[in-house]
Amino acid sequence: MFKKLDNAISIFSITVMTICMSVATIVAFINVILRYAFGASLSWAGALTSYLFIWSALFGAAYGFRTGMHIGVTFLIQSIPPKFGKWLLCFNLIIIFIFLACFTKWGLDFIKFSINLKQIDIDLRIPFWIIYLCVPISLIISTYQVLYKLVLTIKTPVHEFDYEKVMKEE
């Protein structure tokens, strides 16, 4: 079950990253052409480009948890015996999980707060809560990825524990 969900989340994250980065690049390029070639520009292009880059970065960060990019105690874990390395990695993942879970809760509360404010972006004419949705969604994905790595680490027998293998598990 974890494997299928993990693959679906991975595809979703990569798709969101790719679409956001592509659209942001195209909009910025078109706006530059309009500005310098025709002396006009799209009033909303700057805001849209910024928001799309932020979405892309946050979903990229979430995907980074899947590939083990963020969990950086590699040297220490690989230099101690596997038994201690496994438990040090578990401890590290638990701390990260708690942090991300708290941050996810904050992100969800922030969305509720934004909905209640009923503010709308003046350039794009859409509610800010829609723009801010990338925060809790990407944090939920990050939290799940860390939990998945923790489960993999716990399930790996000590004699088979290899930091690189656990972090790169896909």
MIMAR-458290 format. One record per atom (N, C-alpha, C, O): x, y, z. Coordinates in steps of 0.02 Angstrom, whole numbers, padded with zeros to 5 digits, always signed. Atoms other than C-alpha are relative to their C-alpha. Layout:
residues N
XYZ
...
END
This chain:
residues 170
+00041-00060+00000
+00000+00000+00000
+00043+00063+00000
+00031+00110-00038
-00046-00057-00004
+00140+00121+00047
+00032+00014-00068
+00039+00071-00089
-00036-00006+00064
+00227+00087-00119
-00042+00036-00052
-00018+00081-00086
+00044-00031+00050
+00077+00133-00228
-00015+00072+00017
-00014+00116-00026
+00013-00068-00022
+00036+00286-00125
+00062+00044-00011
+00056+00101-00034
-00062-00036+00008
+00218+00339-00127
+00012+00018-00074
+00032+00074-00090
-00008-00013+00072
+00226+00323-00317
-00050+00052-00025
-00031+00095-00065
+00051-00049+00021
+00064+00420-00340
+00018+00070+00025
+00012+00119-00012
-00021-00064-00028
+00125+00559-00225
+00060+00028-00038
+00064+00088-00051
-00059-00020+00038
+00290+00563-00318
-00019+00028-00068
+00006+00081-00089
+00023-00023+00066
+00205+00579-00487
-00036+00068+00007
-00025+00113-00033
+00036-00063-00013
+00091+00716-00416
+00049+00057+00012
+00043+00110-00019
-00049-00052-00016
+00239+00814-00345
+00039+00021-00061
+00048+00081-00074
-00040-00015+00059
+00342+00801-00503
-00043+00037-00052
-00019+00084-00084
+00045-00033+00047
+00191+00851-00609
-00012+00073+00020
-00008+00118-00022
+00012-00069-00023
+00153+01004-00502
+00062+00042-00010
+00059+00098-00034
-00063-00037+00009
+00337+01055-00502
+00010+00019-00073
+00025+00076-00088
-00012-00010+00071
+00351+01036-00690
-00048+00051-00030
-00027+00096-00067
+00050-00046+00028
+00190+01125-00734
+00011+00071+00027
+00011+00119-00012
-00010-00067-00028
+00221+01269-00614
+00062+00033-00028
+00060+00092-00046
-00062-00029+00025
+00400+01295-00670
-00007+00018-00074
+00017+00070-00096
+00009-00012+00072
+00352+01282-00854
-00044+00061-00013
-00026+00105-00052
+00046-00056+00009
+00205+01401-00843
+00032+00066+00023
+00025+00117-00010
-00033-00060-00025
+00304+01525-00738
+00053+00026-00050
+00058+00086-00063
-00051-00019+00048
+00446+01524-00864
-00032+00029-00064
-00008+00080-00089
+00034-00024+00061
+00328+01546-01013
-00032+00068+00012
-00025+00113-00030
+00032-00064-00015
+00231+01687-00930
+00052+00055+00007
+00044+00110-00020
-00054-00049-00008
+00391+01777-00880
+00030+00018-00068
+00043+00076-00082
-00028-00011+00066
+00461+01756-01056
-00046+00044-00043
-00025+00092-00075
+00049-00039+00039
+00302+01821-01139
-00003+00072+00025
-00006+00119-00014
+00002-00067-00028
+00298+01969-01020
+00061+00041-00019
+00055+00101-00033
-00062-00035+00021
+00479+02014-01060
-00005+00021-00073
+00012+00077-00091
+00008-00016+00072
+00443+02005-01247
-00049+00058-00008
-00036+00105-00046
+00050-00054+00006
+00287+02113-01226
+00029+00067+00023
+00017+00119-00008
-00027-00062-00028
+00380+02240-01120
+00051+00032-00046
+00048+00092-00059
-00055-00029+00040
+00534+02261-01230
-00016+00007-00074
+00011+00052-00107
+00015-00004+00071
+00461+02231-01402
-00060+00045-00015
-00063+00078-00067
+00062-00036+00014
+00291+02314-01384
-00015+00056+00050
-00064+00092+00042
+00010-00053-00049
+00308+02430-01234
-00060-00011+00046
-00084+00036+00076
+00057+00016-00043
+00168+02342-01141
+00017-00062+00041
+00064-00099+00024
-00012+00061-00039
+00161+02208-01009
-00065-00023+00033
-00115+00014+00037
+00058+00029-00034
+00039+02095-00919
+00005+00019+00074
+00054+00004+00106
-00003-00025-00070
-00004+02172-00750
+00004-00057+00051
+00030-00048+00105
+00004+00056-00046
-00028+02002-00671
+00058-00050-00007
+00064-00097+00033
-00053+00049+00014
+00126+01914-00742
+00050-00008+00057
+00071-00063+00073
-00049+00003-00055
+00244+01958-00600
-00025-00040+00059
+00010-00082+00087
+00029+00036-00057
+00127+01895-00465
-00007-00074-00016
+00011-00117+00024
+00010+00071+00019
+00084+01735-00559
+00067-00036-00002
+00073-00092+00023
-00067+00031+00004
+00268+01699-00595
+00028-00014+00069
+00054-00068+00082
-00025+00009-00069
+00315+01724-00412
-00036-00057+00035
-00003-00100+00065
+00038+00052-00034
+00175+01614-00347
+00016-00069-00029
+00022-00118+00008
-00015+00064+00031
+00213+01476-00473
+00070-00025+00019
+00079-00085+00029
-00067+00020-00021
+00398+01476-00428
-00001-00024+00073
+00033-00072+00090
+00007+00022-00070
+00351+01463-00244
-00031-00070+00003
-00006-00113+00039
+00031+00066+00001
+00235+01317-00280
+00050-00053-00023
+00055-00106+00007
-00049+00047+00027
+00371+01233-00382
+00054-00016+00053
+00073-00074+00061
-00051+00011-00051
+00500+01258-00244
-00025-00042+00058
+00010-00087+00082
+00026+00039-00056
+00388+01190-00106
-00014-00073-00018
-00001-00118+00021
+00011+00069+00021
+00337+01037-00205
+00067-00034-00015
+00073-00095-00006
-00068+00027+00009
+00521+01014-00251
+00030-00020+00066
+00064-00072+00072
-00025+00016-00067
+00565+01019-00067
-00033-00063+00026
-00001-00105+00057
+00036+00060-00021
+00431+00890-00031
+00027-00062-00035
+00036-00114-00004
-00028+00056+00038
+00500+00779-00168
+00071-00016+00025
+00093-00074+00023
-00067+00010-00028
+00673+00803-00091
+00000-00047+00059
+00049-00083+00070
+00005+00047-00056
+00615+00708+00063
-00005-00072-00026
+00020-00118+00006
+00006+00067+00029
+00573+00560-00049
+00068-00027-00021
+00083-00086-00012
-00065+00022+00026
+00746+00555-00124
+00056+00004+00052
+00113-00015+00038
-00050-00002-00054
+00835+00584+00042
+00046+00060-00004
+00099+00059+00027
-00043-00059+00008
+00906+00753-00007
+00008+00042+00063
+00060+00072+00073
+00000-00044-00057
+00864+00841+00156
+00029-00031+00063
+00051+00005+00108
-00018+00033-00062
+00912+00713+00284
+00075-00010+00001
+00101-00060-00024
-00072-00004+00011
+01095+00756+00303
+00045-00018+00058
+00090+00022+00074
-00048+00024-00050
+01180+00658+00442
+00036-00061-00028
+00056-00106+00009
-00029+00057+00036
+01253+00540+00313
+00068-00021+00027
+00078-00080+00042
-00068+00017-00021
+01435+00548+00367
+00000-00033+00068
+00033-00085+00078
+00003+00028-00068
+01396+00515+00550
-00031-00069+00000
-00005-00116+00030
+00036+00064+00001
+01272+00375+00515
+00042-00055-00033
+00042-00112-00011
-00040+00050+00035
+01390+00288+00393
+00066-00016+00035
+00097-00067+00020
-00064+00012-00033
+01540+00302+00508
-00007-00038+00066
+00043-00055+00097
+00010+00038-00062
+01462+00212+00657
-00030-00068-00018
-00055-00078-00073
+00028+00067+00013
+01406+00030+00672
-00073+00004-00022
-00110+00047+00002
+00069-00002+00026
+01242-00009+00580
-00054+00004+00053
-00105+00038+00044
+00051-00001-00053
+01146-00040+00742
-00011+00070+00026
-00068+00092+00034
+00006-00068-00025
+01183+00134+00807
-00021+00048-00055
-00059+00096-00043
+00019-00042+00057
+01167+00212+00634
-00074-00003-00013
-00106+00048-00028
+00072+00009+00011
+00994+00140+00614
-00040+00039+00051
-00089+00073+00034
+00038-00034-00051
+00935+00209+00780
+00011+00076-00002
-00034+00115+00015
-00012-00072+00008
+01018+00378+00750
-00043+00027-00057
-00071+00081-00052
+00042-00021+00056
+00928+00389+00583
-00073+00002+00022
-00110+00048+00004
+00069+00000-00025
+00763+00341+00668
-00013+00062+00043
-00064+00094+00036
+00007-00059-00043
+00790+00476+00798
-00005+00064-00043
-00048+00106-00031
-00001-00056+00046
+00830+00602+00661
-00067+00007-00037
-00095+00061-00042
+00063+00000+00037
+00675+00553+00562
-00060+00018+00045
-00106+00051+00024
+00053-00017-00048
+00564+00565+00717
-00001+00075+00014
-00055+00105+00015
-00004-00073-00012
+00626+00742+00753
-00027+00038-00061
-00066+00085-00053
+00024-00033+00061
+00596+00793+00571
-00075-00010-00008
-00110+00037-00026
+00071+00013+00004
+00425+00710+00573
-00040+00045+00046
-00090+00074+00026
+00035-00043-00049
+00372+00804+00730
+00000+00073-00024
-00052+00106-00022
-00004-00069+00026
+00433+00969+00657
-00048+00010-00058
-00086+00059-00059
+00043-00007+00058
+00344+00940+00492
-00074-00006+00018
-00116+00030-00010
+00069+00007-00022
+00184+00883+00578
-00025+00064+00032
-00082+00086+00019
+00019-00064-00032
+00181+01042+00684
-00007+00055-00053
-00054+00095-00051
+00001-00050+00053
+00220+01148+00532
-00061-00011-00046
-00090+00038-00070
+00059+00016+00040
+00082+01059+00434
-00063+00026+00035
-00106+00056+00003
+00057-00026-00039
-00042+01100+00572
-00004+00076-00006
-00058+00104-00015
-00002-00072+00008
+00013+01281+00563
-00024+00019-00070
-00062+00067-00077
+00020-00014+00068
-00010+01278+00374
-00075-00006-00010
-00106+00035-00044
+00072+00009+00005
-00186+01211+00388
-00038+00056+00037
-00089+00081+00013
+00030-00056-00037
-00229+01342+00521
+00006+00065-00039
-00040+00106-00039
-00011-00060+00041
-00156+01475+00407
-00050+00004-00058
-00075+00058-00074
+00050+00002+00053
-00271+01420+00266
-00068+00019+00027
-00104+00059-00003
+00064-00018-00031
-00422+01429+00382
-00004+00075+00014
-00055+00107+00002
-00004-00072-00014
-00367+01602+00437
-00008+00041-00064
-00044+00091-00065
+00003-00035+00064
-00345+01657+00256
-00070-00002-00030
-00093+00046-00060
+00069+00005+00025
-00517+01593+00209
-00045+00050+00037
-00087+00083+00007
+00040-00046-00040
-00593+01693+00352
+00013+00074-00017
-00032+00115-00012
-00016-00069+00018
-00502+01851+00296
-00032+00022-00065
-00046+00081-00076
+00031-00012+00065
-00576+01837+00122
+00039+00051-00042
+00009+00090-00080
-00041-00045+00041
-00430+01931+00045
+00010-00029-00069
+00013-00090-00078
-00009+00021+00069
-00405+01925-00142
+00062+00034-00027
+00073+00094-00015
-00058-00028+00033
-00244+01951-00239
-00024+00051-00052
-00065+00035-00095
+00024-00053+00043
-00266+02115-00330
+00018-00011-00073
-00019+00010-00118
-00021+00011+00070
-00171+02061-00486
-00035-00060-00032
-00057-00056-00089
+00028+00061+00028
-00239+01885-00509
-00075-00008+00012
-00108-00048-00021
+00071+00003-00016
-00411+01912-00433
-00023-00069+00024
-00077-00092+00009
+00018+00063-00031
-00408+01748-00339
+00014+00005+00076
+00058+00042+00096
-00010-00003-00072
-00421+01719-00151
+00071-00023+00019
+00099-00069-00010
-00068+00018-00023
-00254+01712-00059
+00004-00071+00026
+00056-00103+00021
-00004+00068-00028
-00302+01548+00024
+00015-00051-00054
+00047-00102-00040
-00016+00045+00055
-00292+01464-00146
+00074+00003-00016
+00106-00048-00028
-00071-00009+00013
-00119+01536-00174
+00041-00035+00055
+00091-00067+00041
-00036+00028-00058
-00065+01479+00001
-00010-00075+00009
+00023-00105+00051
+00012+00072-00007
-00130+01301-00021
+00063-00042-00009
+00067-00098+00016
-00062+00038+00011
+00043+01248-00077
+00036-00015+00065
+00073-00065+00070
-00035+00010-00064
+00105+01265+00102
-00025-00065+00034
+00016-00109+00046
+00019+00062-00034
-00003+01132+00188
+00004-00062-00045
+00021-00116-00020
-00004+00059+00043
-00009+01018+00035
+00071-00026-00004
+00082-00086+00003
-00069+00022+00004
+00179+01014+00015
+00026-00025+00067
+00067-00071+00069
-00020+00024-00066
+00201+00994+00203
-00030-00068+00016
+00003-00110+00047
+00031+00066-00010
+00079+00848+00208
+00041-00052-00038
+00054-00106-00012
-00040+00047+00040
+00179+00765+00069
+00068-00011+00033
+00091-00068+00037
-00065+00006-00033
+00344+00801+00159
-00006-00043+00063
+00036-00086+00075
+00011+00039-00062
+00275+00731+00323
-00010-00074-00016
+00018-00117+00017
+00011+00069+00021
+00215+00575+00234
+00066-00032-00022
+00081-00089-00004
-00063+00028+00024
+00385+00551+00149
+00047-00018+00058
+00080-00070+00056
-00043+00015-00058
+00477+00562+00315
-00027-00060+00038
+00011-00102+00060
+00030+00058-00033
+00354+00440+00394
+00017-00064-00038
+00033-00115-00009
-00016+00058+00043
+00382+00322+00247
+00073-00022+00010
+00087-00082+00015
-00071+00016-00012
+00572+00332+00272
+00010-00030+00069
+00051-00075+00079
-00005+00026-00069
+00549+00301+00458
-00024-00072+00002
+00008-00114+00034
+00025+00069+00002
+00444+00145+00426
+00050-00046-00035
+00063-00101-00011
-00051+00041+00035
+00573+00081+00300
+00060-00013+00045
+00086-00069+00047
-00058+00008-00044
+00713+00111+00424
-00014-00048+00056
+00027-00091+00071
+00018+00045-00056
+00623+00023+00567
-00007-00072-00025
+00014-00118+00009
+00011+00067+00027
+00576-00125+00456
+00064-00034-00025
+00067-00095-00031
-00063+00028+00025
+00755-00147+00392
+00037-00034+00057
+00052-00001+00108
-00039+00034-00052
+00848-00279+00494
+00069+00034+00007
+00097+00058-00042
-00064-00034-00013
+01007-00210+00575
+00055-00026-00046
+00095+00014-00071
-00055+00027+00041
+01121-00329+00477
-00007+00019-00073
+00041+00012-00111
+00010-00022+00070
+01045-00263+00313
-00003+00076-00006
-00012+00103-00061
+00008-00073+00001
+01042-00079+00363
+00055+00033-00040
+00115+00021-00029
-00045-00040+00040
+01121+00035+00235
-00034+00067-00011
-00087+00070-00043
+00030-00067+00003
+01087+00222+00246
-00020+00018-00072
-00076+00040-00084
+00012-00018+00069
+01100+00250+00059
-00060-00038-00029
-00101-00010-00065
+00054+00042+00026
+00982+00106+00020
-00067+00023+00027
-00117+00026-00010
+00063-00022-00031
+00849+00166+00143
-00021+00067-00028
-00080+00076-00044
+00017-00067+00023
+00858+00347+00085
-00019+00001-00074
-00060+00042-00095
+00014+00001+00072
+00854+00304-00100
-00056-00049-00019
-00073-00055-00078
+00054+00048+00012
+00716+00174-00081
-00058+00033-00036
-00083+00085-00014
+00056-00028+00038
+00582+00206-00211
-00050-00053-00018
-00100-00038-00051
END
